[in-house]
Amino acid sequence: MSTLIEILPFLMFAAAFAALLRGYPVAFTLAGVALLFALIGMALDVFDPIHFRAFPQRIYGNLMEMDRQILVAVPLFVFMGVMLEKSKVAEELLEAMGALFGTMRGGLGISVVVVGALLAASTGIVGATVVTMGLLSLPTMLKRGYSPELAAGSIAASGTLGQIIPPSIVLVLLGDQISNAYQEAQRAQGIFSPDIVSVGDLFAGALIPGLLLVGLYIGYQVFIAITRPNSAPAAPAAEGGTDWGKILHALLPPLGLIFAVLGSILAGLATPTEAAGIGAVGATFLAGARNAGSDNNPRLGQLVSFVGLAALVGLFLLVVFANLGQDRRLFVADLGAMGSLFAWVLVGLTVLGAALSLWRLKKSGVLDEVMSSTANISAMVFVILIGASLFSLIFRELGGDEVVQHALEAVPGGKWGALAIVMLVMFILGFFLDFIEITFVVVPIVAPILLMMGIDPVWLGVLMAMNLQTSFLTPPFGFALFYLRGVAPPEVTTAAIYRGAIPFVIIQLIGILAVALVPWLATGLPEWLYG
């Protein structure tokens, strides 16, 4: 009997893992397995049902407290990404980058990586990015003579950059979990005024590693173009005319949105939730300007959207100047009566532009699709969070956290050995589980223990984010591979997609190793920005 009680946490984790592999819904699997093992624990007299009273507080503590508003950023970032997908940003970017790089060997592959990075920083939705680039780029790359493996791997890997380049939903969710774990680790060490780690810290920490991966992807494209030129040929020179006006038209809107969202977070001018709101409104303006719908005068509608966007940018700059004036004495913080009047005019133009853009998008049917997708994805995330919260509560009360702590402390090599084992386990789980499941189930269990060993929370969060990104490419259940398989032509086999992904998985592992060996890559920018 005592042996059964000792292994009960392992059986609980194994049962949840087996149920997930059978394809049962994640949230209900986690909650159902948790309740089942709670009943078993009650029968064995190792679980007190009074602990269920803590569950409502865990839910309200996770979702409703004023200092936990960060999770509100999830639906806003989802809305921004879906709206940009519908506004044809990816299509214009791919066409412009293809014209810019297509005439050089490996140019189309480089274009896909650059577009993937830009879409990662503006949308952050892997499925939308992979599907869009698969529909637009894969036929062109195959037509130009690219090997199916290289074309498929480039598209799938570039689409996953949205998981590591901020702003990213993965970083928002992971940042929330790391923040909780960090405070828990400090309280366990007797520190009752704990330091905090914010999602903004994680955004700053992930920026350089994300750009490092982009550079490694481009380097691989160049390497293949040199060593295997038949696998990455150049487009005919006649088709490669550079239209700089078209390129700037495709680049400036997403770059402007990236600057407004990411820049405001890194500069400390806005919280991630506030920046996500800016991104959602900005994406609405871009979509409204690009989608004429059934307007009798589409040019007038586009003008209104652009005026609203300009007003939003003006408000953003006004806030920047006011903050600089208040904090650094470079500008006058008090804008005066004229400044206040100007701000109210900008607010009015922003609201009017947003209302008319939403009306146009509603008439064209785009808004209904965006709202439906946003609601579905957001509901999925939060229901999984509730199920995972119940799972972790019962797992801890059954002694699971102590078992895991003792196991990690017994690993040779101290904290480095423990970190290596955790990263290996997460990598293996990535072959079978989704990043949300790993984030909500594994991270709350292992992160407090690793942080109590003295590991930097930002560094740990970035390493975990990069590891979770790899799970999108690892067969057999890499979601980016599934997305691409759904839109790839019949001549691109599933085996070819898997073979194409393997080199990029190796590249990502090299990136993880680089950040592990040089922690400054993850901690340098947050330290420089925030001290």
C-alpha positions in Angstrom: 0.0 0.0 0.0 2.8 2.4 0.9 4.4 1.8 -2.5 1.2 2.7 -4.3 0.9 5.9 -2.3 4.5 6.9 -3.2 4.0 6.3 -6.9 0.5 7.9 -7.0 1.8 11.2 -8.5 3.7 9.3 -11.2 0.5 7.3 -12.0 -1.5 10.5 -12.2 0.9 12.1 -14.7 1.1 8.9 -16.7 -2.7 8.6 -16.9 -3.0 12.2 -18.1 -0.3 11.6 -20.7 -2.0 8.5 -22.0 -5.4 10.1 -22.2 -3.9 13.1 -24.1 -2.3 10.7 -26.6 -5.7 9.1 -27.2 -6.9 12.4 -28.4 -9.2 13.4 -25.5 -9.8 17.1 -25.0 -7.0 18.6 -23.0 -8.9 20.6 -20.5 -11.3 17.9 -19.6 -8.6 15.3 -19.6 -6.5 17.3 -17.0 -9.5 18.0 -14.8 -11.0 14.5 -15.1 -7.7 12.7 -14.3 -7.2 15.1 -11.4 -10.7 14.4 -9.9 -10.2 10.6 -10.4 -6.9 10.6 -8.5 -8.3 12.9 -5.9 -11.0 10.2 -5.2 -8.3 7.5 -5.2 -6.3 9.6 -2.7 -9.4 10.0 -0.5 -9.9 6.2 -0.6 -6.2 5.7 0.4 -6.5 8.5 3.1 -3.7 10.6 1.5 -5.9 13.4 0.1 -8.1 15.6 2.3 -11.2 16.9 0.3 -10.9 20.2 2.2 -8.2 21.1 -0.4 -10.9 21.5 -3.0 -11.8 24.7 -1.2 -8.6 26.2 -2.5 -9.6 25.6 -6.1 -11.9 28.6 -6.6 -9.3 30.9 -5.1 -6.7 29.5 -7.5 -9.0 30.3 -10.4 -9.9 33.7 -9.3 -6.3 34.3 -8.2 -5.1 33.3 -11.7 -7.8 35.1 -13.8 -9.3 37.9 -11.8 -6.8 39.7 -9.5 -5.9 43.2 -10.6 -2.2 42.4 -10.6 -2.8 39.5 -13.0 -4.3 41.4 -15.9 -1.6 40.0 -18.1 -3.8 37.1 -19.2 -6.2 39.7 -20.8 -3.4 40.2 -23.4 -4.1 36.7 -24.8 -7.4 37.4 -26.6 -6.1 40.8 -27.7 -3.0 39.4 -29.3 -5.1 36.6 -30.8 -7.5 39.2 -32.2 -4.5 41.2 -33.6 -3.0 38.1 -35.3 -6.2 36.9 -36.9 -7.2 40.4 -38.1 -3.8 40.8 -39.7 -4.1 37.4 -41.4 -7.4 38.5 -43.0 -5.9 41.8 -44.1 -3.5 40.0 -46.6 -0.4 41.3 -44.9 1.4 38.0 -45.4 0.5 37.8 -49.1 1.9 41.3 -49.8 5.0 40.6 -47.8 5.8 37.4 -49.6 5.3 39.0 -53.0 7.6 41.9 -52.1 10.3 39.8 -50.5 10.2 37.4 -53.4 10.9 40.3 -55.8 13.7 41.5 -53.6 15.6 38.2 -53.0 14.2 35.9 -55.6 16.9 36.5 -58.3 19.7 35.1 -56.0 20.2 31.4 -55.2 18.3 30.5 -52.1 16.5 33.9 -52.4 13.0 32.5 -52.0 14.0 30.5 -48.9 15.5 33.7 -47.4 12.3 35.6 -48.3 10.2 33.0 -46.5 12.4 33.3 -43.4 12.2 37.1 -43.4 8.5 37.1 -43.9 8.1 34.5 -41.2 10.1 36.7 -38.8 8.0 39.8 -39.6 4.7 37.9 -39.3 6.0 36.4 -36.0 6.5 39.9 -34.6 3.1 41.2 -35.8 0.7 38.2 -35.6 2.4 35.5 -33.5 -0.1 32.8 -34.7 1.8 29.7 -36.0 -1.2 28.1 -37.7 -2.2 31.2 -39.7 1.4 31.9 -40.7 2.3 28.4 -41.9 -1.0 28.0 -43.8 -0.7 31.3 -45.5 2.9 30.8 -46.5 2.2 27.2 -47.5 -0.6 28.4 -49.9 1.4 31.3 -51.3 5.1 30.2 -51.3 5.2 26.4 -51.5 3.8 26.2 -55.1 6.2 29.0 -56.2 9.2 27.4 -54.6 8.4 24.0 -56.2 7.8 25.7 -59.5 11.3 27.3 -59.3 12.9 23.9 -58.7 13.3 24.0 -54.9 13.5 20.5 -53.3 10.3 19.6 -51.6 12.1 19.0 -48.3 13.9 22.4 -48.2 10.7 24.3 -49.3 8.5 22.5 -46.7 11.1 22.7 -43.9 11.7 26.4 -44.5 8.0 27.3 -44.4 7.2 25.2 -41.3 10.2 26.4 -39.4 9.7 30.1 -40.3 6.1 29.8 -39.2 7.2 28.7 -35.7 9.2 31.9 -35.1 5.9 33.4 -33.8 6.5 31.3 -30.7 9.8 33.0 -29.7 9.8 36.4 -31.3 7.8 38.8 -29.1 5.0 39.7 -28.8 4.1 36.0 -28.5 1.2 34.2 -26.9 3.6 31.5 -25.7 5.7 34.2 -24.0 2.6 35.7 -22.3 1.4 32.3 -21.0 4.9 31.2 -20.0 5.7 34.5 -18.5 2.6 34.2 -16.2 3.7 30.7 -15.1 7.3 31.7 -14.6 6.2 34.7 -12.5 4.1 32.5 -10.3 6.9 30.0 -9.9 9.5 32.7 -9.1 7.3 34.1 -6.3 6.6 30.6 -5.0 10.3 29.8 -5.0 11.1 32.9 -3.1 8.4 32.3 -0.5 9.7 28.8 0.0 13.1 30.3 0.8 11.6 32.6 3.4 11.5 35.7 1.2 8.0 37.2 1.8 8.6 40.4 -0.3 9.5 38.6 -3.5 10.9 40.1 -6.6 8.8 39.7 -9.7 9.6 38.8 -13.3 7.2 40.3 -15.8 6.1 39.3 -19.3 8.0 42.4 -20.5 11.2 40.9 -19.1 10.5 37.7 -21.0 9.7 39.7 -24.2 13.1 41.5 -23.9 14.9 38.3 -23.1 13.5 36.5 -26.1 14.2 39.2 -28.7 17.9 38.4 -29.2 17.5 34.6 -29.2 14.6 35.0 -31.7 16.8 37.1 -34.0 19.6 34.5 -33.5 17.3 31.8 -34.9 16.4 34.0 -37.8 20.1 34.4 -38.6 20.7 30.7 -38.3 17.8 29.9 -40.6 19.1 32.4 -43.2 22.6 31.0 -42.8 21.2 27.5 -43.5 19.5 28.8 -46.7 22.8 30.3 -47.9 24.7 27.1 -47.0 22.3 25.0 -49.1 22.4 27.5 -52.0 26.2 27.1 -52.0 26.6 23.4 -51.4 23.4 22.2 -53.2 22.6 24.8 -55.8 20.0 22.6 -57.5 18.0 22.5 -54.3 17.6 26.3 -54.1 17.9 27.8 -57.6 17.4 31.5 -58.4 14.3 32.9 -60.1 14.8 34.2 -63.7 16.2 37.7 -63.8 13.3 38.9 -65.9 10.9 38.2 -63.0 13.0 39.9 -60.3 12.4 43.5 -61.0 12.6 45.5 -57.7 9.6 47.7 -57.1 10.7 49.7 -54.0 7.3 51.4 -53.7 5.6 48.0 -53.5 8.2 46.7 -51.0 7.8 49.7 -48.7 4.0 49.5 -48.9 4.2 45.8 -47.8 6.8 46.4 -45.1 5.9 49.7 -43.4 2.4 48.7 -41.9 3.6 45.6 -40.1 6.9 47.3 -39.1 4.9 50.2 -37.7 2.7 47.9 -35.7 5.7 46.0 -34.4 7.3 49.2 -33.3 4.2 50.4 -31.6 3.4 47.1 -29.8 6.9 45.8 -28.9 8.5 49.2 -28.6 6.0 50.4 -26.1 6.5 47.3 -23.9 10.3 47.4 -24.0 10.4 51.1 -23.4 8.2 50.7 -20.3 5.5 52.9 -21.8 2.8 50.3 -21.7 2.1 46.9 -20.1 1.8 43.9 -22.4 -2.0 44.1 -22.0 -2.1 47.8 -23.0 0.2 47.2 -25.9 -1.9 44.3 -27.0 -4.9 46.7 -27.1 -2.9 49.1 -29.3 -2.0 46.2 -31.6 -5.6 45.1 -31.8 -6.9 48.6 -32.7 -4.0 49.1 -35.2 -4.7 45.7 -36.9 -8.3 46.8 -37.2 -7.3 49.9 -39.0 -4.9 48.0 -41.4 -7.6 45.4 -42.1 -10.2 48.1 -42.7 -8.0 50.0 -45.1 -7.2 46.9 -47.1 -10.7 45.5 -47.2 -13.1 47.5 -49.3 -16.0 45.3 -48.6 -19.2 46.4 -50.3 -18.5 50.1 -49.9 -19.9 52.4 -52.6 -16.8 54.6 -52.1 -13.9 52.3 -51.0 -11.3 55.1 -51.2 -13.2 57.2 -48.7 -13.4 54.2 -46.3 -9.7 53.6 -46.7 -9.0 57.2 -46.1 -11.0 57.1 -42.8 -9.0 54.0 -41.7 -5.7 55.6 -42.5 -6.7 58.8 -40.6 -7.7 56.7 -37.6 -4.4 54.9 -37.8 -2.5 58.2 -38.0 -4.4 59.4 -35.0 -3.5 56.3 -33.1 0.1 56.8 -34.0 -0.2 60.4 -32.9 -1.6 59.4 -29.5 1.3 56.9 -29.1 3.9 59.6 -29.8 2.1 62.0 -27.5 2.4 59.5 -24.7 6.1 58.9 -25.6 6.9 62.6 -25.4 4.9 63.0 -22.2 6.8 60.1 -20.5 10.1 61.3 -21.7 9.3 64.7 -20.4 8.3 63.4 -17.0 11.1 60.8 -16.6 14.0 62.3 -18.4 13.3 66.0 -18.7 13.7 66.0 -22.5 10.2 67.3 -23.1 7.7 69.3 -21.2 5.5 66.7 -19.4 2.6 69.2 -18.9 1.1 69.5 -22.4 -1.1 72.4 -21.5 -4.6 73.2 -22.7 -3.7 73.1 -26.4 -2.0 69.8 -25.9 -5.0 68.3 -24.0 -7.3 69.6 -26.8 -5.0 68.0 -29.4 -5.1 64.7 -27.5 -8.9 64.7 -27.3 -9.1 65.4 -31.1 -6.8 62.4 -31.7 -8.9 60.2 -29.4 -12.0 61.2 -31.3 -10.4 60.5 -34.7 -9.2 57.1 -33.4 -12.6 56.1 -32.1 -14.3 57.3 -35.3 -11.8 55.4 -37.5 -12.1 52.3 -35.4 -15.9 52.4 -35.6 -16.0 52.8 -39.4 -13.3 50.2 -39.9 -15.2 47.7 -37.9 -18.4 48.6 -39.8 -16.6 48.0 -43.1 -15.2 44.7 -41.8 -18.6 43.6 -40.6 -20.1 44.3 -44.0 -17.5 42.2 -45.7 -17.9 39.3 -43.3 -14.3 39.5 -42.1 -15.2 40.7 -38.6 -17.4 37.7 -37.9 -14.6 35.3 -38.8 -12.1 37.2 -36.7 -14.4 37.3 -33.6 -15.3 33.7 -34.0 -11.6 32.6 -34.2 -10.6 34.9 -31.3 -13.4 33.5 -29.1 -12.6 29.9 -29.9 -8.8 30.2 -29.3 -9.2 32.3 -26.2 -11.8 30.0 -24.7 -9.5 27.0 -25.4 -6.6 28.6 -23.6 -8.5 29.6 -20.5 -10.4 26.4 -20.2 -7.1 24.5 -20.4 -5.7 26.9 -17.7 -8.6 26.0 -15.4 -8.1 22.2 -16.0 -4.4 22.5 -15.5 -4.9 24.5 -12.3 -7.0 21.7 -10.8 -4.4 19.1 -12.0 -1.5 20.9 -10.4 -3.4 21.5 -7.2 -4.2 17.8 -6.7 -0.7 16.7 -8.0 0.9 18.9 -5.3 -1.5 17.7 -2.5 -0.6 14.1 -3.4 3.0 14.9 -2.8 4.0 15.2 -6.5 6.0 18.4 -6.1 8.2 16.8 -3.3 8.8 13.7 -5.4 9.9 15.8 -8.4 12.1 18.0 -6.2 13.8 15.0 -4.7 14.3 13.5 -8.1 15.8 16.7 -9.6 18.1 17.2 -6.5 19.4 13.7 -6.9 20.4 14.3 -10.5 24.2 14.5 -10.9 25.6 18.0 -11.7 23.4 20.0 -9.4 21.2 22.7 -10.9 22.9 22.2 -14.4 22.1 18.5 -14.4 18.5 19.2 -13.2 18.1 21.9 -15.9 19.4 19.5 -18.6 17.0 16.8 -17.5 14.0 19.2 -17.5 14.8 20.5 -20.9 15.3 16.9 -22.2 11.9 15.9 -20.8 10.2 18.9 -22.3 11.8 18.2 -25.7 10.6 14.6 -25.6 7.1 15.7 -24.5 7.1 18.1 -27.4 7.0 15.1 -29.8 3.5 14.2 -28.4 2.0 17.2 -26.6 1.0 20.8 -27.5 2.9 23.7 -26.1 -0.1 24.8 -24.0 -0.3 21.5 -22.3 3.4 21.5 -21.5 3.2 25.1 -20.3 0.3 24.6 -17.9 1.2 21.1 -16.7 5.0 20.7 -16.6 6.2 24.3 -16.0 4.3 24.9 -12.7 5.8 21.6 -11.3 9.5 22.0 -12.3 10.0 25.7 -12.5 9.8 26.5 -8.7 12.3 23.8 -8.0 14.8 25.0 -10.6 14.4 28.6 -9.5 15.1 27.7 -5.9 18.4 26.2 -7.1 19.4 29.7 -8.2 18.6 29.7 -12.0 17.8 33.1 -13.5 14.0 33.2 -14.2 14.3 35.2 -17.5 17.0 32.8 -18.8 14.9 29.8 -17.8 11.8 31.2 -19.4 13.6 31.9 -22.7 15.1 28.4 -22.8 11.7 26.9 -22.1 10.1 29.1 -24.8 12.7 28.0 -27.4 12.2 24.3 -26.4 8.4 24.7 -26.8 8.9 26.3 -30.2 10.8 23.1 -31.2 7.7 21.0 -30.4 6.0 22.5 -33.4 8.5 20.8 -35.7 9.1 17.5 -34.1 7.3 14.5 -35.7 5.0 12.8 -35.3 2.7 15.5 -33.8 4.4 18.8 -34.7 1.5 21.1 -35.3 3.4 23.2 -37.9 3.9 20.0 -39.9 0.1 19.2 -39.7 -0.8 22.7 -40.8 1.5 22.5 -43.8 0.3 19.0 -44.7 -3.2 20.3 -44.9 -2.3 22.9 -47.6 0.6 21.2 -49.4 0.1 19.8 -52.9 -0.1 16.0 -53.3 3.5 15.8 -54.7 4.8 17.0 -51.4 4.6 13.8 -49.2 4.3 13.7 -45.5 7.7 12.0 -45.3 9.2 14.9 -47.3 7.7 17.4 -44.8 9.2 15.4 -41.9 12.6 15.2 -43.6 12.6 18.9 -44.3 11.8 19.8 -40.7 14.7 17.7 -39.2 17.5 20.2 -40.1 15.6 23.1 -38.6 15.0 21.1 -35.4 18.8 20.6 -35.2 19.2 24.4 -35.8 16.8 25.2 -33.0 18.7 22.8 -30.7 21.9 24.7 -31.6 20.1 27.9 -30.7 19.0 26.5 -27.4 22.6 25.3 -26.7 23.9 28.8 -27.6 21.5 30.5 -25.1 22.3 27.9 -22.5 26.1 28.4 -22.8 25.8 32.2 -23.2 23.1 33.3 -20.8 23.7 37.0 -21.7 21.8 36.4 -25.0 18.7 36.1 -22.9 19.5 38.3 -19.9 21.5 41.1 -21.5 18.7 43.1 -23.0 16.4 43.0 -19.9 19.3 44.0 -17.7 20.1 46.9 -20.0 16.5 48.1 -20.3 15.3 47.5 -16.7 18.5 47.1 -14.6 
